[in-house]
Amino acid sequence: MAGAKLPPRQKMIGLMYLVLLALLAMNVSKSILDSFLVINSGIESTKTTFAEKNAFYYEAFDRAAQESPAAKAFADKAYKVKKMADDLDSHIKKLKSKIIELTDGIPAEVADTIQIKNVNAKDNYDQPTHVMGLGDPAKPVKVPGLEDFSGITLREKINAYEKGILDVFEDKAIKEDMASKVSYLATPEIVNSDGGKDPWEVGVFYHIPLAATITMLSKIQADVRTAEAEVIAKLYENIDAGGVSFNKVDGFAYAKKAYVMDGDSFQAQIFTAAYDDRVDPEIYIGKIDSAAWKKGETDVSKIMIGQKGDSWAATAGGTQGWYQLTDVRGGKGYLKIKEGMGVHDWGGVIKVKTKKGPKIFPFQNSFEVGKPST
């Protein structure tokens, strides 16, 4: 995928991908292929994070639609976007499965569930190229019997998705702004080593090993969900601007990466879905007394479990006490911490001042720290 103004997540994934392609071009050992597995795992985790974030928005749309007929129109548009995203994500999933099935010579039902690390033919260049109709890079085709799995078909579907999600906006200025934000969905021709231009599908997928092909397809799936999130968040803003009351707002913790390497920092933004960037909420990290919260308690000291500390480290990540997050700006809290390998559950509450008094919104999330490939 190409285009200007890429979000940091796309830049990070794209950079790793380009580096590994450069190494592959040097005919390095199969250990390099294992690095693709690490990247693919991280991308899959990112997809899960965005799926959870998007699900939260759809729940908010449902509540808004029940409270206001005006909100239903935006909710309907949001679900239209969801269907388009689900359809394209499903297509790419089937494409990945078909490539693995034909390359590894395994039954379709096995290819549909197997993890890429367990595929034997991770270094096969020829079969993925054939399945996607790229045997002759000068003339990509839809292979008879495999038309749905061609690179041409994939490009056509991505282009249709980009157009479809932008068409939900009637305002020209908003549509142009959103087009800029999802520019990473663009599928332009790509300059080749001879200075000429190749079709997008050739420039991205021609003669790369199965491991790289699957990783790139996973990246596109993540881009699809990212764009979905961008669009429905904008629709959600329009609902709020229309005066819809959200009296059941929940807390939300958004992590760019739910999977990080040992030694890297886990980062997250914490906010309520209908946040106000002019007012900073109070954010507390730690375990909560659900019973106290459900009774309407707003005194944080009576909701949080354990003794108050002053940092993530001092409270063992909120498992042995709680603390107030200090990096809060523009209506959002920013968390950045380091942890050892394994899965780490975390959460807390967001305290927001309203005209009717303070309100408490709990949130819960997790992340996993893995060991870098060697």
VMD Tcl script that draws the C-alpha trace (Angstrom):
set ca {
  {0.00 0.00 0.00}
  {1.26 3.47 -0.70}
  {0.38 7.09 -0.11}
  {1.33 10.15 1.88}
  {0.62 10.98 5.51}
  {0.93 7.41 6.75}
  {0.05 6.87 10.42}
  {3.00 5.78 12.62}
  {1.72 2.20 12.73}
  {1.73 1.90 8.93}
  {5.17 3.50 8.73}
  {6.58 1.05 11.28}
  {5.14 -2.03 9.57}
  {6.10 -0.78 6.12}
  {9.67 -0.07 7.16}
  {10.16 -3.54 8.64}
  {8.69 -5.07 5.51}
  {11.03 -3.13 3.20}
  {14.07 -4.06 5.29}
  {13.22 -7.73 5.17}
  {12.57 -7.62 1.43}
  {16.01 -6.08 0.98}
  {17.55 -8.91 2.97}
  {15.68 -11.50 0.94}
  {16.99 -9.91 -2.25}
  {20.48 -10.69 -0.94}
  {19.58 -14.39 -0.73}
  {20.09 -14.62 3.00}
  {19.25 -17.76 4.95}
  {15.79 -19.02 5.84}
  {16.23 -17.52 9.30}
  {15.21 -14.23 7.72}
  {11.88 -15.81 6.84}
  {11.29 -16.37 10.53}
  {11.45 -12.62 10.99}
  {8.37 -12.36 8.83}
  {6.61 -14.60 11.32}
  {7.38 -12.12 14.10}
  {6.06 -9.21 12.04}
  {2.98 -11.19 11.03}
  {2.25 -11.98 14.67}
  {2.47 -8.31 15.58}
  {0.18 -7.33 12.73}
  {-2.37 -9.97 13.73}
  {-2.37 -8.50 17.25}
  {-2.90 -5.03 15.79}
  {-5.87 -6.34 13.81}
  {-7.39 -7.70 17.01}
  {-6.91 -4.37 18.77}
  {-8.69 -2.48 16.02}
  {-11.47 -5.06 15.88}
  {-12.08 -4.53 19.60}
  {-11.98 -0.76 19.20}
  {-14.43 -0.89 16.30}
  {-16.79 -3.18 18.21}
  {-16.90 -0.60 20.97}
  {-17.98 2.08 18.49}
  {-20.71 -0.11 17.03}
  {-22.12 -0.64 20.51}
  {-22.15 3.14 20.96}
  {-23.92 3.55 17.62}
  {-26.56 1.04 18.74}
  {-27.22 2.97 21.92}
  {-27.36 6.28 20.09}
  {-29.79 4.93 17.48}
  {-32.16 3.88 20.26}
  {-32.09 7.37 21.75}
  {-32.38 9.45 18.59}
  {-33.85 8.86 15.10}
  {-31.24 11.29 13.74}
  {-28.48 9.07 15.06}
  {-29.86 6.00 13.29}
  {-28.88 7.41 9.91}
  {-25.24 7.61 11.00}
  {-25.45 4.19 12.65}
  {-26.73 2.72 9.37}
  {-23.76 4.26 7.55}
  {-21.39 2.84 10.15}
  {-22.78 -0.65 9.66}
  {-22.49 -0.22 5.90}
  {-18.80 0.46 6.43}
  {-18.57 -2.58 8.70}
  {-20.01 -4.85 6.03}
  {-17.57 -3.58 3.42}
  {-14.65 -4.09 5.83}
  {-15.86 -7.56 6.83}
  {-16.26 -8.58 3.18}
  {-12.76 -7.46 2.17}
  {-11.18 -8.95 5.29}
  {-12.94 -12.25 4.55}
  {-11.71 -12.20 0.94}
  {-8.10 -11.70 2.03}
  {-8.43 -14.46 4.60}
  {-9.60 -16.84 1.86}
  {-6.76 -15.69 -0.39}
  {-4.19 -16.45 2.32}
  {-5.74 -19.86 2.89}
  {-5.74 -20.72 -0.83}
  {-2.10 -19.70 -1.24}
  {-1.07 -21.85 1.74}
  {-3.22 -24.76 0.54}
  {-1.72 -24.86 -2.95}
  {1.84 -24.01 -1.91}
  {2.12 -26.44 0.99}
  {-0.04 -29.13 -0.62}
  {-2.40 -29.47 2.34}
  {-6.22 -29.81 2.54}
  {-8.25 -26.60 2.43}
  {-9.66 -27.18 5.90}
  {-6.11 -27.42 7.30}
  {-4.86 -24.38 5.38}
  {-7.77 -22.38 6.77}
  {-6.58 -22.76 10.36}
  {-2.84 -23.48 10.23}
  {-0.45 -20.89 11.64}
  {2.15 -19.61 9.21}
  {4.97 -20.79 11.48}
  {3.81 -24.38 10.89}
  {3.80 -24.11 7.09}
  {6.64 -26.07 5.50}
  {6.92 -24.11 2.25}
  {7.52 -20.70 3.77}
  {10.37 -20.07 1.30}
  {8.41 -20.99 -1.85}
  {8.39 -18.11 -4.33}
  {6.75 -19.68 -7.35}
  {3.37 -20.94 -6.17}
  {2.16 -17.72 -4.48}
  {3.20 -15.81 -7.60}
  {1.25 -18.26 -9.79}
  {-1.89 -18.25 -7.66}
  {-2.03 -14.46 -7.81}
  {-1.61 -14.50 -11.60}
  {1.79 -12.84 -11.61}
  {3.82 -15.46 -13.48}
  {4.52 -12.90 -16.19}
  {5.09 -9.60 -14.37}
  {4.64 -7.71 -17.64}
  {1.14 -9.12 -17.99}
  {-0.63 -10.06 -14.73}
  {-3.73 -12.20 -15.27}
  {-6.59 -13.92 -13.52}
  {-5.61 -17.59 -13.69}
  {-8.56 -19.74 -14.86}
  {-10.12 -21.39 -11.83}
  {-8.29 -19.00 -9.50}
  {-9.81 -15.73 -10.69}
  {-10.99 -14.75 -7.20}
  {-7.47 -15.11 -5.84}
  {-5.58 -12.99 -8.35}
  {-3.63 -9.89 -7.49}
  {-5.79 -7.99 -9.96}
  {-8.94 -8.99 -8.09}
  {-7.37 -7.97 -4.79}
  {-6.48 -4.53 -6.16}
  {-9.99 -4.08 -7.55}
  {-11.55 -4.98 -4.22}
  {-9.26 -2.64 -2.27}
  {-10.09 0.22 -4.64}
  {-13.82 -0.51 -4.33}
  {-13.51 -0.58 -0.54}
  {-11.70 2.75 -0.43}
  {-14.34 4.36 -2.65}
  {-17.21 2.76 -0.73}
  {-16.15 3.90 2.73}
  {-15.54 7.45 1.49}
  {-18.93 7.59 -0.22}
  {-20.69 7.48 3.16}
  {-19.70 11.14 3.56}
  {-21.81 13.68 1.68}
  {-19.85 16.76 2.74}
  {-17.07 17.35 0.18}
  {-14.60 18.81 2.67}
  {-15.05 15.92 5.10}
  {-14.76 13.41 2.28}
  {-11.48 14.96 1.10}
  {-10.13 15.02 4.65}
  {-10.99 11.35 5.15}
  {-9.48 10.46 1.77}
  {-6.21 11.90 3.02}
  {-6.45 9.95 6.27}
  {-6.99 6.59 4.52}
  {-4.51 7.27 1.71}
  {-2.60 4.15 2.74}
  {-5.31 2.18 0.92}
  {-4.10 3.53 -2.44}
  {-2.85 0.98 -4.99}
  {-0.72 3.03 -7.42}
  {1.76 1.71 -9.93}
  {5.16 1.03 -8.38}
  {8.50 2.05 -9.86}
  {10.65 -1.01 -10.57}
  {14.43 -1.45 -10.58}
  {14.61 -0.49 -14.26}
  {12.89 2.82 -13.67}
  {9.67 1.66 -15.26}
  {6.33 1.19 -13.56}
  {4.65 -2.07 -12.56}
  {1.02 -2.60 -11.61}
  {0.53 -2.42 -7.84}
  {0.02 -6.17 -7.50}
  {3.28 -6.92 -9.32}
  {5.28 -4.39 -7.33}
  {4.00 -5.77 -4.03}
  {3.66 -9.53 -4.56}
  {5.77 -10.65 -7.53}
  {8.29 -13.38 -6.71}
  {8.37 -13.03 -2.94}
  {8.25 -16.09 -0.64}
  {5.08 -17.37 0.92}
  {6.03 -16.01 4.37}
  {6.36 -12.50 2.95}
  {3.17 -12.84 0.90}
  {1.11 -13.84 3.93}
  {2.65 -11.06 6.01}
  {1.82 -8.45 3.37}
  {-1.75 -9.73 3.14}
  {-2.03 -9.49 6.93}
  {-0.82 -5.89 6.71}
  {-3.54 -5.11 4.17}
  {-6.12 -6.65 6.50}
  {-4.84 -4.38 9.28}
  {-5.08 -1.40 6.92}
  {-8.69 -2.34 6.16}
  {-9.59 -2.34 9.86}
  {-7.62 0.87 10.46}
  {-9.56 2.64 7.71}
  {-12.80 1.25 9.10}
  {-11.88 2.74 12.49}
  {-11.05 6.12 10.94}
  {-14.38 6.32 9.12}
  {-16.70 5.16 11.89}
  {-14.93 7.45 14.37}
  {-15.71 10.37 12.05}
  {-19.34 9.26 11.76}
  {-19.44 9.05 15.54}
  {-18.27 12.67 15.75}
  {-21.16 13.70 13.53}
  {-23.62 12.02 15.90}
  {-22.13 13.90 18.83}
  {-22.28 17.17 16.88}
  {-25.98 16.54 16.29}
  {-26.67 16.82 20.01}
  {-27.17 13.13 20.75}
  {-26.78 12.34 24.44}
  {-24.43 9.49 25.30}
  {-25.35 8.65 28.89}
  {-23.76 5.19 28.76}
  {-20.28 6.07 27.61}
  {-17.55 3.53 28.46}
  {-13.85 3.92 29.07}
  {-11.50 2.82 26.31}
  {-7.81 1.96 26.18}
  {-6.32 1.94 22.68}
  {-2.93 0.40 22.01}
  {-1.19 0.77 18.66}
  {0.46 -2.59 19.28}
  {-0.93 -5.29 21.54}
  {2.22 -7.34 20.96}
  {5.67 -5.89 21.69}
  {9.17 -7.30 21.76}
  {11.05 -7.82 25.01}
  {12.82 -4.55 25.83}
  {10.37 -2.37 23.89}
  {7.83 -0.11 25.58}
  {4.12 -0.80 25.56}
  {2.17 2.37 24.72}
  {-1.53 3.14 25.01}
  {-3.98 6.02 24.82}
  {-6.79 6.03 27.39}
  {-10.01 7.96 26.94}
  {-13.80 7.81 26.89}
  {-15.34 7.19 23.48}
  {-17.05 10.60 23.46}
  {-14.08 12.47 24.81}
  {-13.64 16.26 24.78}
  {-10.16 17.40 23.78}
  {-10.70 20.67 25.68}
  {-11.07 18.94 29.04}
  {-8.59 16.48 30.54}
  {-10.12 13.62 32.56}
  {-8.55 12.01 35.60}
  {-7.21 8.54 34.84}
  {-6.33 5.92 37.42}
  {-4.53 2.63 36.73}
  {-5.19 -0.47 38.83}
  {-7.86 -2.97 39.80}
  {-11.34 -1.71 40.65}
  {-14.11 -2.72 43.02}
  {-16.87 -3.40 40.50}
  {-19.53 -3.52 43.20}
  {-18.64 -0.02 44.41}
  {-18.66 1.34 40.88}
  {-22.03 -0.24 40.06}
  {-23.51 1.39 43.17}
  {-22.58 4.78 41.73}
  {-19.54 5.51 43.88}
  {-17.46 8.37 42.44}
  {-14.76 8.60 45.12}
  {-11.78 7.02 43.39}
  {-10.18 5.97 46.69}
  {-13.26 3.83 47.37}
  {-13.37 2.32 43.89}
  {-9.72 1.38 43.40}
  {-8.37 -1.67 45.21}
  {-5.24 -1.49 47.37}
  {-2.95 1.34 48.38}
  {-2.31 4.39 46.22}
  {1.10 4.54 44.59}
  {2.79 6.91 42.19}
  {3.73 4.80 39.17}
  {3.28 1.59 37.22}
  {6.41 0.11 38.76}
  {5.45 1.09 42.32}
  {2.10 -0.70 42.01}
  {3.39 -3.69 40.01}
  {1.38 -2.65 36.99}
  {-1.70 -1.90 39.07}
  {-1.83 -5.40 40.53}
  {-0.60 -4.31 43.97}
  {-2.28 -0.95 44.29}
  {-3.25 1.91 42.02}
  {-1.97 5.27 40.82}
  {-3.03 8.33 38.86}
  {-1.72 8.67 35.31}
  {0.10 11.99 34.94}
  {0.50 12.21 31.16}
  {-3.01 13.39 30.25}
  {-3.52 15.94 27.48}
  {-6.07 16.78 24.81}
  {-8.70 14.69 26.54}
  {-6.57 11.53 26.42}
  {-4.20 9.73 28.74}
  {-0.91 8.39 27.39}
  {0.60 5.29 28.96}
  {4.13 4.08 28.16}
  {5.70 1.33 30.23}
  {8.04 -1.67 29.91}
  {7.28 -5.19 31.11}
  {8.78 -8.64 30.95}
  {7.69 -11.36 28.54}
  {4.19 -12.74 28.77}
  {0.60 -11.50 28.76}
  {-0.16 -8.52 31.00}
  {-3.72 -7.59 31.95}
  {-4.32 -4.02 33.04}
  {-7.10 -1.50 33.46}
  {-8.52 1.22 35.67}
  {-11.06 4.03 35.59}
  {-11.55 7.38 33.89}
  {-13.15 10.13 35.97}
  {-14.94 12.81 33.99}
  {-16.57 16.00 35.25}
  {-20.10 16.57 33.93}
  {-22.86 19.10 34.57}
  {-24.54 16.48 36.76}
  {-21.39 15.74 38.71}
  {-18.44 13.37 38.25}
  {-18.86 10.12 36.32}
  {-16.66 7.04 36.42}
  {-15.93 4.92 33.34}
  {-13.94 1.69 33.83}
  {-11.75 0.15 31.14}
  {-9.85 -3.10 30.73}
  {-7.14 -4.19 28.29}
  {-4.09 -6.42 27.88}
  {-0.88 -6.69 25.92}
  {1.74 -9.35 25.27}
  {5.52 -9.05 25.31}
  {7.39 -11.51 23.14}
  {11.00 -12.45 22.54}
  {12.66 -11.01 19.41}
  {13.55 -13.48 16.66}
  {17.24 -14.33 16.55}
}
mol new
graphics top color blue
foreach p $ca { graphics top sphere $p radius 0.5 }
foreach p [lrange $ca 0 end-1] q [lrange $ca 1 end] { graphics top cylinder $p $q radius 0.2 }
display resetview
